[in-house]
Amino acid sequence: MSATYDRSSAIKAFDESRTGVKGLVDAGLDELPAFFVAPPIQVEPKSTSNHQIPIVDLKDVRADESRRKQAVEELMHAATTYGFFQVVNHGIAGDVLDAMLQGVTQFHEGPIEVKKQYYTRDLRKKVRFNSNFDLYVSRVANWRDTLSCTMAPEPPQLEELPDACRDIIFQFANHIQSLGTLLLELFSEALGLRSDHLIQMECDKGLYILGQYYPPCPQPDLTLGASKHTDPDFITILLQDQIGGLQVMHQNQWLDVPPSTGALVVNIGDLLQETQQGISEQRHKRRLQQDYIPGKWIIRLHLSKLQFHDIISVIPGRMKFCHLAQGLSIYEFRSSTTSKPCKESLLQQNTLDGYLTY
């Protein structure tokens, strides 16, 4: 790196181009900008484990009591041992999943002038395109672009969404809201509570969709698509493409989560973990940046009770950002939920309206 390298200026120039990582690729970049280069300890080691995250079969769980009981047992085992699992027979047709991936891909690979219209860091916007929400404060940027859509509790107007994925995002959001409600019911039952317990806590009131795009990288061994992290929501539902790269941590080892046609990956978020006191201990994940790939993507769907606020707070030690009403820190939130159910705490504190990350 040149002694005259100005990191702040380089980041600012990248952001002001409003073209994202894909713009660097289109410009013929053959060497990573320094602010994308991660310390070797963050990139290695790659997975050497033969473990696989569990599969929870949701077939007939709404109509068959014995199948529902079995699914609850599978879910609880997966949650307490891994914190991640894949769901199959979830009721969302394969053509809907494919259309969602295609729509997001068409946006990210579409005309740059169209994408620039959505490029913003204004948190009040319900539809945003940018690269790295924490670009100006993170130690290392990740190699990805993101289309962000707030779909609940107050969805955007139809015309606010890009043409390339406008209709499918609304269709997909409806399906995911239904699946999320079912999963929260099963989590409630797994915890020995009434099936509507987490629903009554309004854990399903927010839906936030991220369309992540990871274009080809000239030096994939130097960076990550997503650094090690957990998700500060209730649950996250992931729709992968068929290229792979997603990893989760189990027993201090990174496990590959290879794509499985029709399956969705579910992980427990910080809010569900903290309010239910230790439902899972293993919830870290990351995404490797792989070589010679023409483009890959992942759809992340966060379920939480959220509203957008201008206040941004850092979670110490995690390099994560949250939107917190009235400046309530995550540690204050954890303290407020240590001995009380989430809904009771939220009503008494009356300060936490929303909490999520990119």
Protein Blocks (a to p, Z undefined) as FASTA:
>chain_A
ZZkbcfklmmmmmmmnonojmlmmmnopabdcfklpccfklmpccdfbfbdcddddfehk
lmmmklmmmmmmmmmmmmmmnopacdehkopafklmmmmmmmmmmmmmmcfklmmmmgcc
bfkbmbdcdehjklmmpmbdcddddddddfbfbdcdfklpcfklmmmmmmmmmmmmmmmm
mmmmmmmmmnopafklmmmnopmmpccdddddddddfblmlccfbdcdddddfbdcdddd
fkbjiacdeehiacdddddehiacddddfklmmmngopafblcdcddddehiabdcdddd
ddddddddfbdcddehklpacddehhiafklmmmmmmmgcfklmmmmnomafbdcdZZ
